């Protein structure tokens, strides 16, 4: 069945080249010279030529967003491993045309290698979807041009899967962001995004990437048949269960022979870079980390209804120790609610931790219950009421 599914997924890609054939072509690529950086522009122009070359071989007759995204992922994978898949037989020419660096290459590749990459990407995405032990993350990206939103979410999700995450689009968060695109920099949005993500069917995801991409300024014609587009991206990886946030933001230039292509590719480069940055950061931070085979959970526990703060705090601390929770810090709020920030790595998720804490609390506090505070902001907090005290 798994082999059948791999074959089925590979059918989504719109290419299967005749095996064994080696082909060579002359391809021109160009890039904007940003801040006078010639070496960066040269590298970008080469990548531009390689992407055009591979994209032509993959085919442009596509029928769905899935096919478009899969072609993009295959193309990116081949270009990223250019030394193994593409051969630069000859640099035909290199020149600077005002703000543009232009390179013409004679490129060669094997149909067998392209077909192999097509199958490899399909199998990789399938394997990650089936591996429930991998870290889960939701994706919600919006474009100022709303028609691209489905494409960019699918592409960003595919990039994260290739980096090793189980990623899926959170349609509820996408809708919320689309309705509030003009308030994107309002910090209160992250609180609402956490609420939406936690109350929906989030599965085993423990974070969401929310992002916005758009054109930073009007696209310019900078030479004959050359247009420069500048895309601005702002993406944040927000932990559902803590206050940690990773950010990827910046401006990205792209030069193409028509304005629409320049704008589309500038956004694609921006999102590809953001996905690479956030996946790298997320693997290093505790919000998506899976250390030593166990989840690394840090969460705030709130205890209400204390009548004797000193004595009952000691009883609560003892119960938390029995539940294998290490106290990082604690303190009382003005309403006498005791807040304790704990580190627990024996549990798969926060729900398991909550049940363990309740079991231990029911010794000294037989009537303890967990409660839901709909007005609570920020990261996940587990709330307990000691009604029996």
Secondary structure, 3 states (H helix, E strand, C coil): CHHHHHHHHHCCCCCCCCCCCEEEEEEEEEEECHHHCHHHHHHHHHHHHHHHHHHHHHCCCCCCHHHHHHHHHHHHHHHHCHHHHCEEEEEEEEEEECCEEEEEEEEEEEHHHHHHHHHHHHHHHHHHHHCCCCCEEEEEEEECCHHHHHHHHHHHHHHHHHCCCEEEECHHHHHHHHHCHHHCCCCHHHHHHHHHHHHCCCCCEEEEEEEEEEECCCCEEEECCEEEEEEEEEEEEEECCCCCEEEEEEEEEEEECCHHHHHHHHHHHHHHHHHHHHHHHHHHCCCCCEECCEECEEEEEEEECCCCHHHHHHHHHHHHHHCCCEEEEEEECCCCCEEEEEEECCCCCHHHHHHHHHHHHHHHCCCCEEECCCCCCCCCEEEEECCCC
